[in-house]
Amino acid sequence: MRETPDAPRLPVWRWFTAPFEVLAGEDGVTAIMIMVFLLLIGGTFLVLNESGILQCMLSAVIRGTPRASMSCCASWCSSAC
């Protein structure tokens, strides 16, 4: 990477304040909404994984269980997993 002599160099302290400057800028709301969306998606997968629903859904898909026989019953989930 070549430096051009006309390019201004950023001070080191700006490296640490850059995330806050982005969030406080004009596109900060968009960045915050993307972060909230990713947190919600991650939380959804966490709940599905911790409750065992994700594993049961995946095993049903892999086994090719017909949709009509898939129920939300706990006994089905324990027998399918």
Backbone hydrogen bonds, N-H to C=O, Kabsch-Sander energy under -0.5 kcal/mol:
donor,donor_aa,acceptor,acceptor_aa,energy
7,A,4,T,-1.1
14,R,11,P,-1.2
15,W,11,P,-0.5
15,W,12,V,-1.4
16,F,12,V,-0.7
17,T,13,W,-1.1
18,A,14,R,-1.1
21,E,17,T,-2.2
22,V,18,A,-2.3
23,L,19,P,-1.9
24,A,20,F,-1.6
25,G,21,E,-0.7
25,G,22,V,-0.8
28,G,25,G,-1.3
31,A,27,D,-1.8
32,I,28,G,-2.5
33,M,29,V,-2.4
34,I,30,T,-2.1
35,M,31,A,-2.0
36,V,32,I,-2.4
37,F,33,M,-2.4
38,L,34,I,-2.3
39,L,35,M,-2.1
40,L,36,V,-2.3
41,I,37,F,-2.4
42,G,38,L,-2.4
43,G,39,L,-2.4
44,T,40,L,-2.2
45,F,41,I,-2.2
46,L,42,G,-2.0
47,V,43,G,-2.4
48,L,44,T,-2.4
49,N,45,F,-2.3
50,E,46,L,-2.8
51,S,47,V,-2.0
52,G,48,L,-0.6
52,G,49,N,-0.7
53,I,48,L,-0.7
54,L,48,L,-2.1
56,C,52,G,-1.9
57,M,53,I,-2.7
58,L,54,L,-2.5
59,S,55,Q,-2.5
60,A,56,C,-2.1
61,V,57,M,-2.1
62,I,58,L,-2.6
63,R,59,S,-2.4
64,G,60,A,-1.0
65,T,60,A,-2.4
69,S,66,P,-0.8
70,M,66,P,-0.6
70,M,67,R,-0.9
71,S,69,S,-0.6
77,C,73,C,-1.7
78,S,74,A,-2.3
79,S,75,S,-1.7
80,A,76,W,-2.1
81,C,77,C,-1.8
